Amino acid sequence: MSKWDLSIFYPSLEAWEEDLKKLPVHIEKLASYKDKLNEFESFKNFYLEEEEATKLLYRLYAYIHLSSDLNLKDSVKSAKNQQMMLVLSDLNQKTSFVSPELIQIGESKIMEFVAKDPFLKPYQFPMEKLFVQQKHVLTTDQEKLLANFGPTRSIPSSLYQALSIVDAHDEKVILASGKEVLVTQSNFRSMLGELQDANDRKLVFEAAFKRYKEHKAAFAATYNLVLQQQAANFKSRNYASALDSALFKNNIPTSVFHNLKDVAYENTHAIKRYIALRKKHLNIETYHTYDRFMKLAKDDTKYPFEDARKMFFEAISTMDKNFVEHQKDAVKDGFVDAYPQEGKRTGAYSSGFYGFHPFILLNHDDTLDSVFTLAHEAGHSAHTLFSNENQPLAISDYTIFVAEIASTFNEHALLDYLLKKAVTKNQKIDLLESALDGIMATFFRQTLFATYEFKANELVEQGMPITDQALSKIMVDLYKHYYDLDITLEDGKEFVWAYIPHLFHTPFYVYQYATSYSASLKIYDNVKNKKPNAMENYLGLLKSGGSDYPVNQAAKAGADLTNKDTFMAVIARFESLIDQLEKVLEEK
């Protein structure tokens, strides 16, 4: 069954509403501990109560968030989701006293409390992190004041959803053949890969990006809200910049971000070499960004979801038994919603909550890419399963920084398996092209978007106005440097910043795709080459949850992200794949 079964949370919306009534009781109980955390029993009881509240919160949030994503046009579910956000805001506001009060009590006494009781032992690392960050924690009154702005924090994300999905409509175009097709956010990429007529591709691309061009000012105003929120946060909390604020809490050196950005920026010759190869073999006179979806070899193979799942299982079958079992568990029936439907959120994700099996959302389109997406999301869900089994609630939640290691590790395994199975020239071309496109998308493209975020935040920090023209100029310049392409010649492409949901939902997220890809490539190579303890070290990362800083977790698993060589290895892999592809393309 390729549909979600959300009944593990609640049998109905009415049952969810009944449970929601219990959450304010927990919130008031937590609020009653204000000014009492300096007593051991109160300290312990607060965290006992918080865990109970968190478990209920996870159940409530998971049900309404997942239900809503199945149909974003369902106004009832959308309203309930907003109601949930207001309750969350109330929780944050009424518990905003905690960090300032703990800091006032002092590290010595808090660590004494933590050491006193086995239940509190898992809180040692979170408390250590708190005291490292104490210069960025404000007074109780100041924290309460900032918490009052909680409901406004989700507004940019909600506005973006409304603009890009809820209030947007799909366009119809008439192809050269006379056939009329509906262009959606779910199907336009596969259409661009199939259409041989250059003007047809142009029409489909313009139809897909029309919403971003038509509402460019609204998207810019929405993104300005994201930027201004980041600026207000870093200034209020005494950080040096929005980037510093995003990295500091997980102890990620800014050098990691800048090393990644610089390595990608300084090695775009590899991208241009690949584009030149594509242009030559596709026989395209003027190459556009949307031509990246065209295939160098025609392969009509379809990969329905069930077949894709079997292929993934075969790809990992020789690995550690415990690892394989968790990957299979991740994509079992009832926990994957596979195919697109009207109103369903676009893209793909794994959503996990402590105490519950994680859920995977896909928009599977039977392509080879969708097989890799399945393997990717399975990696996330398996990571959640490992973490939740091996860590208590307090330190079960791993960071985004290490999350993408688990997902891209699976992609490396799938690619190797499929390359070994490839027999025909076209199969080899298809897979090598897929591997190269994967590095283009995960390493180069995400680093380009991260650089865009960095530069957009710099505009705010310099007091410059944020307009659609200013945001588009950053993208135009970056695309010219990275790809040597002028995207102003593609109607709507300069507004690609409005197309990327992560920029609106989770700022400074996308660079982690590239750092994680680099780390997972190193870790996978260690496992593949049977280096001593390589799989054991990798399983250690998957099981470690949020019990350490992410750069440390990656290092223990075998990847040093403070070293530029880890990123340069991706460039070397990319160029090696181009060499292999050139060789296969020249075969008779």
C-alpha positions, 0 to 999 in steps of 0.5 A, spaced: 500 500 500 503 506 497 498 510 502 499 513 509 495 510 514 495 516 519 490 512 524 496 510 528 495 517 531 488 518 531 482 515 528 479 522 526 479 529 526 474 529 532 479 525 536 485 529 534 480 535 537 479 532 543 486 531 545 488 538 543 484 540 549 489 536 553 495 540 551 493 547 554 493 543 561 500 541 560 502 548 558 499 551 564 503 546 569 510 547 565 508 555 566 507 553 574 515 552 575 517 559 573 522 561 579 522 554 582 527 550 578 533 552 583 530 546 587 532 539 585 525 536 585 522 542 581 527 541 576 526 534 575 519 534 575 519 540 570 522 535 565 518 529 567 512 534 565 515 537 559 517 530 556 509 528 557 507 534 554 512 533 548 510 526 546 502 529 546 505 535 542 508 530 537 502 526 536 498 532 535 502 535 530 504 529 526 497 528 525 495 535 523 501 536 519 501 530 515 494 530 514 494 537 511 500 536 506 496 531 503 491 536 501 493 543 502 487 546 499 483 543 504 481 549 508 479 545 514 485 542 515 489 548 514 485 552 519 486 546 524 494 546 522 494 554 524 490 552 530 496 548 532 501 553 531 498 558 535 498 553 541 505 551 540 506 559 540 503 559 547 507 553 549 514 557 547 511 564 550 509 560 557 516 556 557 520 562 555 523 563 562 526 556 562 533 558 559 534 565 562 532 562 569 537 556 568 543 561 566 541 565 572 542 559 577 548 557 574 552 551 570 555 548 577 548 547 580 544 545 574 550 540 572 549 537 579 542 536 578 543 532 572 548 528 575 544 526 581 538 522 577 539 517 572 532 520 568 536 527 568 543 524 565 541 525 558 540 532 559 547 533 560 549 535 553 543 539 552 545 543 558 552 544 556 550 547 550 545 552 553 551 554 557 556 555 551 550 559 548 548 563 554 551 570 552 545 569 546 540 568 551 536 574 554 533 576 561 527 572 562 523 579 561 526 579 554 525 572 552 518 573 554 517 579 549 521 575 544 516 569 545 510 574 544 512 574 536 512 567 536 505 567 531 509 571 526 515 566 525 511 562 521 507 567 517 513 567 511 512 560 510 504 560 510 505 566 505 509 562 501 505 556 501 499 560 499 502 564 493 506 557 490 501 552 491 494 554 494 492 560 490 496 558 484 493 555 478 497 550 473 497 552 466 495 549 460 500 549 453 499 547 446 505 543 444 508 543 437 504 536 435 497 540 437 496 536 444 494 540 450 498 538 456 497 541 463 503 543 466 504 542 474 509 543 479 509 535 479 510 533 472 514 539 469 521 536 470 519 529 467 516 533 461 522 537 460 526 531 460 521 528 454 520 533 450 524 533 443 522 540 441 526 546 443 520 550 443 515 545 447 521 545 452 520 553 452 513 553 453 513 548 459 518 551 463 515 558 462 508 555 464 511 552 470 515 558 472 509 563 470 507 563 478 513 566 480 514 571 475 507 574 476 507 574 483 515 576 483 513 582 488 509 578 493 515 573 493 520 578 494 516 581 500 515 574 503 522 573 502 524 580 505 520 577 511 524 571 512 531 576 512 528 581 516 526 575 522 533 573 521 536 579 522 532 581 528 534 574 531 541 575 530 541 582 533 537 581 539 541 575 541 548 578 540 550 574 534 555 577 529 550 575 523 545 571 520 550 566 518 553 566 525 546 565 528 545 559 524 551 555 525 553 557 532 547 553 536 550 547 533 558 549 534 559 549 526 565 553 524 563 558 519 570 556 516 566 549 514 560 554 510 566 558 507 570 552 505 564 549 501 562 556 498 569 557 496 571 550 493 564 550 489 565 557 486 573 556 484 571 549 481 566 551 476 570 549 470 568 542 472 560 544 471 562 548 464 565 542 462 559 537 463 555 542 460 559 543 454 559 535 453 551 535 454 550 541 449 555 537 444 551 530 444 544 533 445 546 537 439 543 543 442 545 550 439 543 554 445 543 551 452 538 553 457 538 551 464 531 547 463 535 543 458 538 539 464 532 535 464 534 532 457 537 525 457 543 523 453 540 516 452 533 514 450 531 509 456 523 508 456 524 504 462 519 505 468 520 504 475 513 504 479 513 505 486 513 497 488 519 496 483 523 501 485 522 499 492 525 492 490 531 495 487 533 499 493 532 493 497 537 489 492 542 495 492 543 494 500 542 487 500 550 485 502 550 491 507 550 490 515 544 486 517 541 491 522 542 496 517 538 493 512 532 491 516 532 498 518 532 501 511 526 496 509 522 498 515 523 505 513 519 504 507 514 499 509 506 499 507 502 505 511 508 509 512 509 512 504 505 516 500 508 515 494 504 518 488 502 525 486 495 528 487 491 534 487 493 539 492 498 534 495 505 538 497 510 537 492 517 534 493 519 529 498 520 528 505 521 524 511 517 526 517 519 523 524 517 524 531 519 520 537 515 514 539 512 514 532 514 510 526 517 516 521 512 517 515 515 519 507 512 523 502 513 522 495 511 524 488 513 518 485 513 519 477 516 512 475 523 515 473 530 513 475 530 519 479 524 517 483 528 511 485 533 515 488 528 519 491 525 513 495 532 511 497 534 518 499 528 519 504 528 511 506 535 514 509 532 519 513 527 515 516 532 509 518 536 514 521 530 516 525 528 509 527 536 508 529 536 514 533 529 513 537 531 506 538 538 508 541 537 515 544 532 518 550 527 523 548 532 529 550 537 527 545 534 523 540 533 529 535 539 529 530 541 536 526 539 537 519 547 537 518 548 530 519 541 528 517 543 528 509 549 524 510 544 518 512 540 520 505 545 521 500 549 515 503 543 510 500 544 514 493 551 512 493 549 505 494 544 505 489 548 508 484 554 503 485 549 497 484 545 500 478 552 501 475 554 494 476 548 491 473 548 496 467 549 492 460 547 496 455 551 502 452 544 506 454 544 504 461 551 506 462 550 513 459 543 514 463 546 512 470 553 516 469 548 522 467 544 521 473 550 520 478 553 527 475 546 530 475 546 528 482 552 532 484 550 538 480 543 538 484 546 536 491 553 539 491 553 545 486 546 547 485 545 547 493 551 551 494 549 556 489 543 557 493 547 557 499 551 563 497 545 566 494 542 566 501 549 569 504 549 574 499 541 576 500 543 576 508 549 581 506 544 586 503 540 586 509 546 587 514 548 593 509 541 596 510 540 595 502 533 595 500 530 588 498 526 588 492 525 582 486 530 586 482 535 585 487 534 578 489 534 576 481 541 580 480 544 575 485 541 569 482 543 572 475 550 573 477 551 566 480 548 562 474 553 566 470 559 564 474 557 557 475 554 555 469 556 561 464 549 561 462 545 568 462 538 566 465 535 573 463 534 570 456 529 564 460 522 568 461 522 567 469 528 563 470 531 569 474 526 568 479 528 561 481 529 564 488 522 564 489 521 557 486 526 554 492 521 552 498 527 551 503 529 558 502 522 560 505 521 555 510 528 553 513 533 558 512 540 556 511 538 549 510 540 548 503 548 548 504 547 542 509 545 538 503 552 539 500 556 538 506 552 532 508 553 529 501 561 530 501 561 527 508 557 521 506 561 520 500 567 519 504 563 515 509 561 510 503 567 510 500 570 507 507 564 502 507 565 500 500 572 499 501 572 495 507 576 500 511 576 497 519 570 499 523 567 503 517 560 500 518 560 500 525 562 507 525 557 509 520 552 506 525 554 509 530 552 516 527 545 513 525 544 511 533 547 517 536 541 522 535 543 529 537 548 526 543 554 530 540 555 536 535 554 534 528 561 536 526 564 531 531 559 526 529 561 526 522 568 526 524 567 520 528 564 516 522 570 518 518 569 525 515 572 531 517 568 537 514 573 542 517 578 540 511 577 542 504 580 536 501 573 533 503 569 537 499 575 537 493 574 529 493 567 531 490 570 535 485 575 529 483 569 524 483 565 529 478 570 529 473 572 522 474 564 521 472 565 526 466 571 522 464 567 515 464 561 518 461 565 521 455 568 514 454 562 511 454 559 516 449 564 515 444 563 507 444 561 504 437 
